[in-house]
Amino acid sequence: MEQLFEGMELDKSLVEALKKESITTPTDIQKKAIPEELENRDVILHSSTGTGKTLAYLLPLFMKLSVDKKEMQALILVPTHELAIQVERQIELLSQNSEIKATSTPIIGDVNIMRQIDKLKLKPHIIVGTAGRILELIQKKKISAHTIKTIIIDEADRLLDDYNLDTIKAIIKTTLKERQIILCSATISKKTIERAMPLMKEPVVIESKSDAGVPEAIQHLYFVSEQRDKIDVLRKLVRMLNPKKAIAFFANSQDVFISEEKLRYHKLKAGGIHGSHIKSDRKKTMDDFKNGRLQLLIASDIAARGLDIEDVTHIFNVNIPERSMDYLHRVGRTGRNGKSGVAISIVTEKEIELIKKFEKELKIKITPKSMYNGNIVEYKKQRSKRTADGSKSGAKVFRKPKK
């Protein structure tokens, strides 16, 4: 018998609030995590992108809030502005649609700190934000760390990396020992878990294996290219496929900037997000992409953390991740909610080994293809060397399409 939220010891008004969002059945990670969190245990959640991790920690949090008290009770730490805003919106929906009137505010870097201090004077129950700015405001005694009872670390693999670990430790150290700590991420390495253990009290590790696979609605392809030709291959593929909404992943901010300039030169509706963007530019790019004014969003993994955009039809891997879970994290942004999607990797000869690795570890088929006379065609080994678009220098040529 299918389990519903009604059977999970949640407040009835929360269940009704979920129904207003057309959510009636808990996902696998929600079924496993919510009971443990309601028992106030420390928890590590590991489940793939799009499987409901945000509600898996917000619903138990709402149950524990003392909304009659005007005090700060929970910190939700996230790596990016976009994820902070998305979590904040979900908190607002639950609060508006239920009888649990929780208050919250986003606290992120690169924003006027005095305005944030003014908002904190209202003593919101939940603070959602980036670790650096939150620690700064704790040190300024604008966030009352001694009243914090729950700390949620979203995208834990990112926030417990070499760059952020000391800041997270410093935040946790300012709070009382009775707090609950919840970690969650689509990808959690052994190293992340090792770093998390000393910060937590006998944490329960919850994995949702049934959700961890790649959605069947995604078609996986790859094209062979010289490294220097990858942007040109991307341009030709976008012209051919004419995706409604696509994301192209590059290695870093510099690659994002260079590719954006080149693609715009060729009159493609492309926009990039990278670390050097000021907040207003970044917001405009995201709004343009969501509203269809941009066809192609160019991003690095770090810049794209936490993005949850509807109706993404294509994912392009222009630089190839080394870990299969990072591949999964990227391609999981398409093929959602029963819709189909296409994931395309543009690889060098050496990178074909990574494609084979992804196939084996993720149990998927990534089909080689090529371009010929403006069409995507079958891939076939032959003696002469050619790249994906038919120019000489790869190691494969491809069969002319049958008429």
ABEGO torsion letter per residue (X at the ends): XBBBAAAAGBBAAAAAAAAAAGBABBBAAAAAAAAAAAAGBBBBBBBBBGAGAAAAAAAAAAAABBAABBBBABBBBBABAAAAAAAAAAAAAAAAABABBBBBBBBBBGBBAAAAAAAAAAGBABBBEBAAAAAAAAAAGABBAAABABBBBBGAAAAABAAAAAAAAAAAAABBAABBBBBBBABBBAAAAAAAAAABBGBBBBBBAAAABBBAABBBBBBBBBAAAAAAAAAAAAAAAGBABBBBBBABAAAAAAAAAAAAAAGBBBBBBBAABBAAAAAAAAAAAAAGABABBBBBAAAABGBBBBGBABBBBABBBABAAAAAAAAAABGBGGBBBBBBBBBBAAAAAAAAAAAAAAGBBBBBBBBBGGBBBBBBBBABBBBAAGBBGBABBBBBBBX
